[in-house]
Amino acid sequence: MIKLVIFALSLTFSCFTFAHGRWLVPSHTVVSGDQAAFVSLDMSISNDVFHADKPYGGVPPQTAKNGGVKSLANPSKAQPFMAGIAQSTQLWLSYPDGSQTNDTPIVNLGRKSAAAVKLQQNGTYRFDVKQDPIYYTVYTQEGGKRGRVFGIDERATANLPQGAKLAYKVKLINWVHAYVTRNETSQTHAKANNRGLELIFKTHPNDLFVGEALHFTALFEGKPLQDSEIKITRGNTRYRNKRQLQTLRTDTKGQAQIIWQQAGMYVLELAAEKQVKGEAYDKLKHALYLSLEVFPE
């Protein structure tokens, strides 16, 4: 089992249940050599960690056959609201020199989305999958049962089940990250942006080994995220009877650490929320998903 150092103190921002897991996993987190190297990236919305289920967006591959064009995906079956979210998907690439691009093509492969990037600079790259925010309305029914419908406008509230009462409206922003290093680590992306939900690492995220600790600080809008639950899951949950979900909490400074006991790919999940006023929604929620590779001793 993973050994955790857990801090339990006062709650400032509450976490929420992760309804659908999502992840971005690179083919390599560390590459080396004199020649520029390609890294492929898989991304999916899936509760089986690193086993694809639903694509994250992108353009479906097409093939000309029998005089016509057939798509490998069928977007007409998707909910219009979620189809619009998928169409907004962008892969942002932050380079070791601090520059950024968001023009990397994403391919929709039916169960997952994929991309490939050629790494020419030495140093650490950060990959971010970004989409438009998701808006939804939460309602309550008799007996305290809760449900939700996508959207926060009059059409959404009109679709509530008979007898349901509107509870609150939400704006949700998902952040999905991964780091890849070519030849040597760099700290270009180590500084806080003071926007949304972010992790600041004392230990480099591409330099993780069994028996060693990962130290980090969680921030929400530039302030320490206190007493917040963090979920860590090793990959290949599909082949385990028990998910082996590990949890830890941040301290009053937003800090936490984990000592790795097994090598492999992991996904780290963190969430934060706050009440808002003067907007069309009542709560602003952020969810962060980070893929990490732990190497043997």
DRENVEX-256319 format. One record per residue (C-alpha): residue number from 0; residue in three letters; x, z, y. Coordinates in steps of 0.25 Angstrom, whole numbers, plus 5000, padded with zeros to 4 digits. Layout:
BEGIN
> NUM ALA X Z Y
...
***
This chain:
BEGIN
> 0 MET 5000 5000 5000
> 1 ILE 5004 4998 5014
> 2 LYS 5009 5011 5021
> 3 LEU 5002 5013 5035
> 4 VAL 5005 5022 5046
> 5 ILE 4992 5025 5052
> 6 PHE 4988 5030 5066
> 7 ALA 4974 5036 5068
> 8 LEU 4971 5040 5082
> 9 SER 4959 5037 5093
> 10 LEU 4952 5024 5092
> 11 THR 4952 5016 5104
> 12 PHE 4947 5002 5099
> 13 SER 4939 5001 5086
> 14 CYS 4942 4991 5076
> 15 PHE 4931 4983 5069
> 16 THR 4929 4978 5055
> 17 PHE 4936 4965 5052
> 18 ALA 4925 4956 5047
> 19 HIS 4933 4944 5044
> 20 GLY 4948 4944 5041
> 21 ARG 4957 4933 5047
> 22 TRP 4971 4930 5047
> 23 LEU 4983 4920 5050
> 24 VAL 4994 4919 5040
> 25 PRO 5006 4911 5042
> 26 SER 5014 4905 5030
> 27 HIS 5026 4912 5035
> 28 THR 5028 4923 5044
> 29 VAL 5043 4921 5045
> 30 VAL 5051 4908 5044
> 31 SER 5065 4905 5046
> 32 GLY 5075 4893 5047
> 33 ASP 5081 4884 5057
> 34 GLN 5070 4874 5056
> 35 ALA 5056 4876 5062
> 36 ALA 5046 4881 5052
> 37 PHE 5031 4879 5049
> 38 VAL 5022 4890 5047
> 39 SER 5008 4888 5042
> 40 LEU 4996 4897 5046
> 41 ASP 4983 4901 5038
> 42 MET 4972 4908 5045
> 43 SER 4958 4912 5040
> 44 ILE 4947 4921 5041
> 45 SER 4947 4929 5028
> 46 ASN 4945 4943 5023
> 47 ASP 4955 4939 5012
> 48 VAL 4968 4941 5019
> 49 PHE 4976 4928 5019
> 50 HIS 4966 4921 5009
> 51 ALA 4958 4911 5018
> 52 ASP 4943 4911 5019
> 53 LYS 4938 4905 5032
> 54 PRO 4946 4896 5042
> 55 TYR 4950 4901 5056
> 56 GLY 4947 4887 5062
> 57 GLY 4955 4875 5065
> 58 VAL 4952 4860 5062
> 59 PRO 4948 4856 5048
> 60 PRO 4957 4846 5040
> 61 GLN 4949 4833 5038
> 62 THR 4951 4822 5028
> 63 ALA 4946 4808 5028
> 64 LYS 4940 4805 5015
> 65 ASN 4930 4795 5010
> 66 GLY 4929 4789 5024
> 67 GLY 4925 4802 5031
> 68 VAL 4931 4815 5036
> 69 LYS 4929 4827 5029
> 70 SER 4932 4841 5034
> 71 LEU 4938 4852 5024
> 72 ALA 4930 4862 5032
> 73 ASN 4915 4862 5036
> 74 PRO 4914 4868 5050
> 75 SER 4899 4865 5050
> 76 LYS 4896 4877 5041
> 77 ALA 4903 4887 5050
> 78 GLN 4895 4895 5059
> 79 PRO 4896 4888 5073
> 80 PHE 4900 4901 5080
> 81 MET 4912 4903 5071
> 82 ALA 4915 4888 5070
> 83 GLY 4917 4889 5085
> 84 ILE 4927 4901 5083
> 85 ALA 4935 4893 5073
> 86 GLN 4936 4881 5082
> 87 SER 4943 4890 5092
> 88 THR 4954 4894 5083
> 89 GLN 4968 4893 5088
> 90 LEU 4982 4896 5083
> 91 TRP 4990 4902 5094
> 92 LEU 5005 4902 5092
> 93 SER 5014 4911 5100
> 94 TYR 5029 4906 5099
> 95 PRO 5042 4915 5099
> 96 ASP 5045 4910 5113
> 97 GLY 5031 4915 5118
> 98 SER 5024 4902 5119
> 99 GLN 5010 4899 5113
> 100 THR 5002 4888 5107
> 101 ASN 4989 4886 5102
> 102 ASP 4989 4872 5097
> 103 THR 4992 4873 5082
> 104 PRO 4982 4866 5074
> 105 ILE 4973 4874 5064
> 106 VAL 4967 4868 5052
> 107 ASN 4955 4873 5046
> 108 LEU 4956 4873 5031
> 109 GLY 4943 4878 5027
> 110 ARG 4947 4892 5022
> 111 LYS 4958 4894 5032
> 112 SER 4964 4888 5044
> 113 ALA 4979 4884 5045
> 114 ALA 4990 4880 5054
> 115 ALA 5005 4877 5054
> 116 VAL 5015 4880 5065
> 117 LYS 5030 4875 5066
> 118 LEU 5039 4887 5071
> 119 GLN 5051 4882 5079
> 120 GLN 5054 4894 5087
> 121 ASN 5061 4906 5082
> 122 GLY 5054 4919 5083
> 123 THR 5040 4925 5080
> 124 TYR 5027 4917 5082
> 125 ARG 5013 4922 5083
> 126 PHE 5001 4915 5078
> 127 ASP 4987 4918 5083
> 128 VAL 4974 4913 5078
> 129 LYS 4964 4913 5090
> 130 GLN 4949 4910 5091
> 131 ASP 4938 4912 5101
> 132 PRO 4932 4926 5101
> 133 ILE 4921 4929 5091
> 134 TYR 4908 4934 5097
> 135 TYR 4898 4942 5089
> 136 THR 4886 4951 5090
> 137 VAL 4884 4963 5081
> 138 TYR 4871 4969 5078
> 139 THR 4865 4980 5070
> 140 GLN 4853 4981 5061
> 141 GLU 4844 4991 5055
> 142 GLY 4853 5001 5047
> 143 GLY 4865 4999 5056
> 144 LYS 4869 4986 5049
> 145 ARG 4878 4977 5058
> 146 GLY 4879 4962 5059
> 147 ARG 4884 4952 5069
> 148 VAL 4881 4938 5073
> 149 PHE 4891 4928 5080
> 150 GLY 4890 4927 5095
> 151 ILE 4885 4936 5106
> 152 ASP 4875 4927 5114
> 153 GLU 4860 4927 5113
> 154 ARG 4861 4918 5101
> 155 ALA 4869 4928 5094
> 156 THR 4859 4940 5097
> 157 ALA 4847 4931 5094
> 158 ASN 4853 4930 5079
> 159 LEU 4853 4945 5076
> 160 PRO 4845 4949 5064
> 161 GLN 4831 4953 5067
> 162 GLY 4831 4968 5071
> 163 ALA 4846 4968 5074
> 164 LYS 4852 4975 5086
> 165 LEU 4863 4970 5094
> 166 ALA 4875 4979 5093
> 167 TYR 4886 4972 5101
> 168 LYS 4893 4959 5104
> 169 VAL 4908 4956 5101
> 170 LYS 4919 4947 5105
> 171 LEU 4929 4947 5094
> 172 ILE 4943 4941 5096
> 173 ASN 4952 4939 5083
> 174 TRP 4967 4938 5084
> 175 VAL 4974 4933 5071
> 176 HIS 4989 4933 5071
> 177 ALA 5002 4930 5063
> 178 TYR 5017 4930 5067
> 179 VAL 5028 4921 5062
> 180 THR 5043 4922 5064
> 181 ARG 5053 4911 5064
> 182 ASN 5067 4915 5061
> 183 GLU 5067 4928 5070
> 184 THR 5057 4937 5075
> 185 SER 5053 4938 5090
> 186 GLN 5045 4947 5099
> 187 THR 5038 4937 5108
> 188 HIS 5024 4941 5103
> 189 ALA 5027 4956 5103
> 190 LYS 5021 4959 5117
> 191 ALA 5007 4963 5119
> 192 ASN 4998 4953 5126
> 193 ASN 4988 4964 5129
> 194 ARG 4976 4955 5125
> 195 GLY 4967 4958 5114
> 196 LEU 4972 4965 5101
> 197 GLU 4987 4964 5098
> 198 LEU 4998 4970 5089
> 199 ILE 5012 4973 5095
> 200 PHE 5022 4974 5084
> 201 LYS 5034 4983 5084
> 202 THR 5038 4977 5070
> 203 HIS 5039 4962 5070
> 204 PRO 5027 4956 5063
> 205 ASN 5036 4946 5055
> 206 ASP 5046 4957 5051
> 207 LEU 5037 4965 5041
> 208 PHE 5043 4970 5028
> 209 VAL 5038 4980 5017
> 210 GLY 5042 4994 5020
> 211 GLU 5043 4992 5035
> 212 ALA 5033 4995 5046
> 213 LEU 5025 4986 5055
> 214 HIS 5023 4993 5069
> 215 PHE 5013 4988 5079
> 216 THR 5004 4991 5091
> 217 ALA 4990 4986 5092
> 218 LEU 4985 4983 5106
> 219 PHE 4971 4980 5111
> 220 GLU 4971 4974 5125
> 221 GLY 4985 4979 5127
> 222 LYS 4981 4993 5123
> 223 PRO 4985 5001 5111
> 224 LEU 4974 4999 5100
> 225 GLN 4973 5014 5096
> 226 ASP 4968 5019 5082
> 227 SER 4964 5005 5078
> 228 GLU 4963 5001 5063
> 229 ILE 4973 4990 5058
> 230 LYS 4970 4983 5045
> 231 ILE 4981 4977 5036
> 232 THR 4979 4969 5024
> 233 ARG 4989 4962 5015
> 234 GLY 4986 4948 5011
> 235 ASN 4980 4943 4998
> 236 THR 4968 4952 4998
> 237 ARG 4961 4942 4989
> 238 TYR 4969 4946 4978
> 239 ARG 4967 4962 4979
> 240 ASN 4956 4970 4975
> 241 LYS 4958 4979 4986
> 242 ARG 4961 4974 5000
> 243 GLN 4972 4984 5003
> 244 LEU 4968 4985 5018
> 245 GLN 4977 4994 5025
> 246 THR 4973 5000 5039
> 247 LEU 4981 5008 5049
> 248 ARG 4978 5013 5063
> 249 THR 4985 5012 5077
> 250 ASP 4989 5024 5084
> 251 THR 4986 5027 5099
> 252 LYS 4997 5017 5103
> 253 GLY 4991 5006 5095
> 254 GLN 5002 5007 5085
> 255 ALA 5003 5007 5070
> 256 GLN 5012 5003 5059
> 257 ILE 5012 4999 5044
> 258 ILE 5023 5000 5034
> 259 TRP 5022 4988 5024
> 260 GLN 5022 4990 5009
> 261 GLN 5019 4976 5004
> 262 ALA 5024 4962 5008
> 263 GLY 5014 4952 5011
> 264 MET 5005 4946 5022
> 265 TYR 4996 4955 5029
> 266 VAL 4984 4954 5039
> 267 LEU 4983 4965 5050
> 268 GLU 4969 4967 5057
> 269 LEU 4966 4974 5069
> 270 ALA 4954 4975 5078
> 271 ALA 4950 4981 5092
> 272 GLU 4937 4981 5100
> 273 LYS 4932 4986 5113
> 274 GLN 4919 4987 5121
> 275 VAL 4917 4977 5132
> 276 LYS 4908 4976 5144
> 277 GLY 4904 4965 5153
> 278 GLU 4905 4954 5142
> 279 ALA 4895 4947 5133
> 280 TYR 4900 4956 5121
> 281 ASP 4902 4971 5119
> 282 LYS 4914 4972 5111
> 283 LEU 4928 4964 5111
> 284 LYS 4935 4965 5097
> 285 HIS 4948 4960 5094
> 286 ALA 4953 4958 5079
> 287 LEU 4968 4955 5076
> 288 TYR 4973 4949 5063
> 289 LEU 4988 4948 5060
> 290 SER 4995 4943 5048
> 291 LEU 5008 4949 5044
> 292 GLU 5019 4947 5033
> 293 VAL 5026 4958 5027
> 294 PHE 5039 4955 5019
> 295 PRO 5045 4962 5007
> 296 GLU 5056 4972 5009
***
